Each structure stands twice: as C-alpha cells, then as structure tokens.
Amino acid sequence: MSTETKQSEATLPPLWTIRDVSVFLAVPVGTLYQWRHRGDGPPALRLGKHLRFDPDSVRRWALDQAS
C-alpha cells in the first residue's frame, strides 16, 4: 500500500450507522428503514449486511427535505 493511499484513507470521514442517522434526524430507526424501503430516505451504502451513511449526504438530503 502506497503512502498516498494510507494518507487518503486516514482523511476519510467515518461513515454513520443507521443509529447515528436516527439520532441526527431525531427519527426512529424503524422510520429510516420504512423510508429506505419506499425509496424516500437518505442515500445509504450497503456493506455486506450493514447500512452506512455518508454524513454530508445525509445533511444534504435533510436540507433538501426542508425546502
């Protein structure tokens, strides 16, 4: 692994779990799953059986919903 790759990995912000998003948006986890099922929720990445959310994407999605 090159030094450049190690540096870029170290600067990536951590991804949020569904519980993190739930706390940030102040909605139950079940609501997030319902929104995702309907295609209405914030964008998520599926990593194996886990959902992960980019914090910036969640913030943008929330702002779009408010307008």
One Martini backbone bead per residue (centre of mass of N, CA, C, O) as a GRO file, in nm:
protein
   67
    1MET     BB    1   0.096   0.037   0.024
    2SER     BB    2   0.077   0.353  -0.019
    3THR     BB    3   0.113   0.660   0.116
    4GLU     BB    4  -0.128   0.792  -0.029
    5THR     BB    5  -0.342   0.586   0.059
    6LYS     BB    6  -0.309   0.620   0.365
    7GLN     BB    7  -0.382   0.923   0.371
    8SER     BB    8  -0.669   0.905   0.242
    9GLU     BB    9  -0.789   0.714   0.458
   10ALA     BB   10  -0.738   0.907   0.706
   11THR     BB   11  -0.936   1.148   0.577
   12LEU     BB   12  -1.180   0.993   0.605
   13PRO     BB   13  -1.483   0.996   0.701
   14PRO     BB   14  -1.695   0.859   0.891
   15LEU     BB   15  -1.945   0.647   0.892
   16TRP     BB   16  -2.279   0.601   0.939
   17THR     BB   17  -2.518   0.473   1.112
   18ILE     BB   18  -2.848   0.432   1.166
   19ARG     BB   19  -2.829   0.551   1.452
   20ASP     BB   20  -2.692   0.815   1.380
   21VAL     BB   21  -2.919   0.915   1.194
   22SER     BB   22  -3.143   0.904   1.400
   23VAL     BB   23  -3.024   1.118   1.586
   24PHE     BB   24  -2.986   1.350   1.385
   25LEU     BB   25  -3.308   1.339   1.286
   26ALA     BB   26  -3.508   1.244   1.509
   27VAL     BB   27  -3.563   0.931   1.433
   28PRO     BB   28  -3.655   0.632   1.396
   29VAL     BB   29  -3.525   0.352   1.268
   30GLY     BB   30  -3.788   0.248   1.135
   31THR     BB   31  -3.826   0.495   0.953
   32LEU     BB   32  -3.572   0.455   0.784
   33TYR     BB   33  -3.657   0.181   0.669
   34GLN     BB   34  -3.915   0.283   0.534
   35TRP     BB   35  -3.788   0.493   0.351
   36ARG     BB   36  -3.602   0.295   0.204
   37HIS     BB   37  -3.824   0.112   0.087
   38ARG     BB   38  -3.959   0.373  -0.068
   39GLY     BB   39  -3.711   0.580  -0.151
   40ASP     BB   40  -3.694   0.845   0.072
   41GLY     BB   41  -3.427   0.835   0.192
   42PRO     BB   42  -3.124   0.842   0.264
   43PRO     BB   43  -2.836   0.770   0.143
   44ALA     BB   44  -2.689   0.437   0.104
   45LEU     BB   45  -2.466   0.185   0.209
   46ARG     BB   46  -2.387  -0.148   0.129
   47LEU     BB   47  -2.207  -0.357   0.370
   48GLY     BB   48  -2.329  -0.618   0.321
   49LYS     BB   49  -2.550  -0.606   0.603
   50HIS     BB   50  -2.472  -0.301   0.608
   51LEU     BB   51  -2.543   0.031   0.687
   52ARG     BB   52  -2.417   0.334   0.534
   53PHE     BB   53  -2.344   0.688   0.596
   54ASP     BB   54  -2.299   0.994   0.462
   55PRO     BB   55  -2.303   1.283   0.627
   56ASP     BB   56  -2.331   1.484   0.386
   57SER     BB   57  -2.574   1.340   0.250
   58VAL     BB   58  -2.768   1.367   0.487
   59ARG     BB   59  -2.766   1.674   0.505
   60ARG     BB   60  -2.863   1.729   0.217
   61TRP     BB   61  -3.127   1.571   0.239
   62ALA     BB   62  -3.248   1.737   0.471
   63LEU     BB   63  -3.247   2.010   0.322
   64ASP     BB   64  -3.429   1.916   0.085
   65GLN     BB   65  -3.678   1.853   0.270
   66ALA     BB   66  -3.711   2.156   0.381
   67SER     BB   67  -3.774   2.289   0.077
   0.00000   0.00000   0.00000
